[in-house]
């Protein structure tokens, strides 16, 4: 009788443990997948702002500035956009060297596009994400920013 009672108690304990494990499994299956916040966009923004400040670009020179938050299934990041008025006497070559250095250090791509309106756009990107677009317009730009 005592042995039968112990065996029943053992089966009850096993049943409770199995129910607990099933509950944990169900809880884990309904939890959303965590999105990893990419910090490369924030580091890139800080470095670009440092380069702009070092090259005497002031807040009044920034014509347009905004950011978009992007989401994929497992990642979340910001895309930054800026349009900057290039002062007379300023050269894009020094900025381009700094931009290339930033892209190399963060292991991302950099492309330069000379637009039809006379402006120049630099894009920082990885194969699946666009991180930063910065466009420089000059005084002789035909887009009419001034």
N, C-alpha and C positions, 0 to 999 in steps of 0.2 A: 504494500500500500504506500509506504514512504517512497520507495523507488519510483512508483508510478506518478506520485505527486511531484517529485523532483524532475522527472522527464517532462511532465506537462508544463512546469515552470520554465524549463529550458526552452521548450517550443514557443511559449509565450514571449520570452525574451528575444528569441531569434525573430519572431514575427514583428515585434516592436522595432527591432533594429532595422529589419528590411523595410518596414513602413517609413521609418525615419530617413533611410537612404533614398527611397523613392521620392519622398518629399523634397529632399535636398536636390536630387536630380531634376525634378520638375521646376523648382525655383531657379536653378541655373539655366535651364533651357528657355525660360521666358524672359530672362534679363537681357536688356539690349547690349549690343556690342559696344564697348568703349571706343570712342573716337580719340585717336592720338592727336593732340594739339602740336602742330609743327612750330618750332621756335625759330626756324630759319628766316621766316618772313619778318619777324621782329628784329632779329640781329641785322638783317639786310637793310631794313628801314633806318635803323640807328646809324649804320655805317654810311649810308648814302646821305643822310642829313649831316653827318660830320664832314663829309667831303664837300657838300654844298656850302656849309658854313665856312670851311677852310678856304673856299674859292670866292668868298665875299658875296654869296647869294643871300639876300635878306628876304624877309617874309613878303615885302611888297613886290618882289620879283616873281613870286609864285602866283600864277594866274588861276590855275585850277588845281585842286587837291582833293582826293577822296580815296576811300578804300572799300573793297567788297569782301565780305566774308564768304568763303567757299567751303563746301562740304562734299566729301565723298563717303563711301561706306565706312572707311576706317581712318579717315584723316580730315582735319579741319585746318584751314589756313586763311590768311588775308592776302588779297591782291591790292597793291598800292598803285595809284595813278597820280602823276604830277605833270603839269605844264608850267615850264619856267621860262621867263623872259630873259634872254641873254643880253647882258649889257654890252654896249659898244666897247671895243677893246678887249673883251674877254674871248678866250679861245677854248674850243671844245677839246683840244688835244690833251690838256692837263687833266680835264675831267675824265676823258676816256681812259687814260693810263690808270687813274685811280679806280674807275669802274672795273677795269680788267683785273686789277689786283684784288678787289673785293670778290668778284666772281670766282677767281682762282682759289682764294682762301676759303670760300664757302662751298666750293666744288659744285657750282651751278653754271649754267650757260649764260652767255651775254651776246646779244645781237644788236647791230646798229642798222637803222633804216633811215636813209635820206628821203624824206617825203617830197611830194610834188610841190607843196607850198613853200618849200625852203626850210622847213623845220627838220629837226633830227630827233629820232626816237631811239632810246636804248631800252631793251627788254631783258630782264633777268628771269631765267626760267630753268626748270628741270624738265625731263622728258614728258611728264604728265601734268605739270603745274606751271602757271605763270605767276611770278611773285611781284614783279615791279615793272611798270612802264613809266619812263620819264622822258618827256618831250621838251626840247629846247627850241624856242622860237626866237628869231632875230628881228632886228628893226626892219629889214627889208622883206620880211615875210608877207606873202600875199593873203594870208588868212584873215588879216584885220584884227589882231589882238589888241592893238593900241587905240 
